[in-house]
Amino acid sequence: MIAVFGPTGVGKTALALALADRMREQGADPVAISADALQVYRGLEVLTGAPTAAERERLEHRLVGFVPLDEEYSAGRYMEAAHAEVDAALEAGRTPIVVGGTGLYLRAALAQLDLAPPPPPELRSRLEAQAPAELHAELAGRAPGLAAEIDPGDGKRLVRTLELLEMGQTPPRPGDDSQLWTADTRHPTLLVGLTMEREALYAAIDARVDAMVAAGAAEEVRRAEAAGISRTARYALGFDELLAGDVEAMKKRTRNYARRQLTWMRKLEGVRLTDVTGRPVDALAASVAAAAATDL
């Protein structure tokens, strides 16, 4: 297997396409498996930068656009689907190329993770209706040690911690994410992490956002909002910003997310960091293909 990870806008899809062309020349039969938490949704293709019809014609992509917008989706469900796709591809003699920028989904595709089940919707709704200060006070009453380790303003972590307690699960301690940073994989995998000079990356992100808006991302968002969209689908970068008509805020949020992706990527054990700044994609694909032939 080959896995390609990197921040939004760095050129992961372009590399996967060029790599697939190179692999076919060598007699392989590649298939891309998306590791993106939002590209799973059908109806947000422009906003999430999902591969276009032409790109999917050039390289088959799996796990893209198959979940209805009003349905909640989880990393646990994704892991089951990704493992099935990977195993089916390998059994058929194909080479899976896992492509994505969602760190948890990348690891879920490559490894067997111990993921807690999603909470009942009514439980999450009840907790999300409370202010972070209230959640922190509730957690302090139930698990003072955990509460002391969580920022009182970190509503997302507080909600997840209380959910797990309600479901009888043991919440992870802050920083206890060793499953994510090990080199363990279910199959031999070349893990390539794409980086780019910061200013060039930010320029690419801004251009990508402008292209999305020009392609109708704002209209796509308004249609999704009118039709009814799930809580998990609303996490799509730029959804709320485009609803408010604030393109600059979308660019800022995307740049911030790219920084977090880069930080996350550098923690991955065994990742082959590759600076793509100014490098032709065909040359980059040749380098990755050669590394795969040598290392796998």
BELLINLIN-V602802 format. One record per backbone hydrogen bond with DSSP energy under -1.0 kcal/mol. CO is the residue of the C=O (numbers start at 1). NH is the residue of the N-H. E is the energy in kcal/mol with one decimal. If there is no record, write none. Layout:
CO&NH&E / CO&NH&E
//
This chain:
1&190&-2.3 / 2&98&-2.6 / 3&192&-3.2 / 4&100&-2.1 / 5&194&-3.0 / 7&10&-1.8 / 11&15&-1.9 / 12&16&-2.5 / 13&17&-2.4 / 14&18&-2.2 / 15&19&-3.1 / 16&20&-2.4 / 17&21&-2.0 / 18&22&-2.1 / 19&23&-2.7 / 20&24&-2.2 / 21&25&-1.5 / 23&28&-2.6 / 24&27&-1.7 / 29&95&-1.9 / 31&97&-2.7 / 32&62&-2.5 / 33&99&-2.1 / 35&102&-1.7 / 38&41&-1.6 / 39&65&-2.9 / 40&66&-1.6 / 40&67&-2.6 / 44&48&-2.5 / 45&50&-1.9 / 52&56&-2.5 / 53&57&-1.6 / 54&58&-1.6 / 55&59&-2.1 / 60&32&-2.9 / 62&34&-2.4 / 67&42&-2.8 / 68&71&-1.7 / 69&230&-2.8 / 74&78&-2.1 / 75&79&-2.7 / 76&80&-1.7 / 77&81&-2.0 / 78&82&-3.4 / 79&83&-2.5 / 80&84&-1.7 / 81&85&-2.2 / 82&86&-2.9 / 83&87&-2.7 / 84&88&-2.1 / 85&89&-2.3 / 86&90&-2.5 / 87&91&-2.3 / 88&92&-1.6 / 89&94&-3.0 / 90&93&-1.5 / 95&31&-1.9 / 96&2&-2.2 / 97&33&-2.3 / 98&4&-3.4 / 99&35&-3.0 / 102&106&-2.5 / 103&107&-2.3 / 104&108&-2.3 / 105&109&-2.1 / 106&110&-1.7 / 107&111&-2.7 / 110&186&-3.2 / 113&115&-1.2 / 120&124&-1.8 / 121&125&-2.5 / 122&126&-2.0 / 123&127&-2.2 / 124&128&-3.0 / 125&129&-1.1 / 127&130&-1.6 / 131&135&-2.2 / 132&136&-2.8 / 133&137&-2.0 / 134&138&-2.4 / 135&139&-2.6 / 136&140&-2.5 / 137&141&-1.6 / 138&142&-1.2 / 139&143&-3.9 / 143&147&-2.4 / 144&148&-2.0 / 146&149&-1.2 / 147&150&-1.2 / 151&154&-2.3 / 153&155&-1.8 / 154&158&-2.2 / 155&159&-2.7 / 156&160&-2.1 / 157&161&-2.5 / 158&162&-2.4 / 159&163&-2.4 / 160&164&-2.2 / 161&165&-2.0 / 162&166&-2.5 / 163&167&-1.9 / 164&169&-3.1 / 165&168&-1.3 / 173&176&-3.0 / 175&177&-1.8 / 177&180&-1.7 / 190&3&-2.9 / 191&272&-3.1 / 192&5&-2.8 / 193&274&-3.1 / 195&276&-3.0 / 197&201&-2.5 / 198&202&-2.6 / 199&203&-2.1 / 200&204&-2.1 / 201&205&-2.5 / 202&206&-2.5 / 203&207&-2.3 / 204&208&-2.2 / 205&209&-2.6 / 206&210&-2.3 / 207&211&-2.2 / 208&212&-2.3 / 209&213&-2.5 / 210&214&-2.4 / 211&215&-1.7 / 212&217&-2.2 / 213&216&-1.4 / 216&220&-2.2 / 217&221&-2.4 / 218&222&-2.2 / 219&223&-2.2 / 220&224&-2.2 / 221&225&-2.5 / 222&226&-2.2 / 223&227&-2.1 / 224&228&-1.5 / 230&234&-1.5 / 232&235&-1.1 / 233&236&-1.6 / 236&239&-2.2 / 238&242&-2.8 / 239&243&-1.9 / 240&244&-1.6 / 241&246&-3.0 / 246&250&-1.4 / 247&251&-2.1 / 248&252&-2.3 / 249&253&-2.5 / 250&254&-2.3 / 251&255&-2.3 / 252&256&-2.2 / 253&257&-2.2 / 254&258&-2.3 / 255&259&-1.8 / 256&260&-1.7 / 257&261&-2.4 / 258&262&-2.2 / 259&263&-2.2 / 260&264&-2.6 / 261&265&-2.7 / 262&266&-1.9 / 264&267&-1.3 / 265&268&-1.6 / 268&271&-1.3 / 272&193&-1.9 / 274&195&-2.6 / 276&279&-2.2 / 280&284&-2.0 / 281&285&-2.6 / 282&286&-2.1 / 283&287&-1.9 / 284&288&-2.3 / 285&289&-2.7 / 286&290&-2.1 / 287&291&-2.1 / 288&292&-2.4 / 289&293&-2.1 / 290&294&-1.6 / 291&295&-3.2 / 292&296&-2.1
//
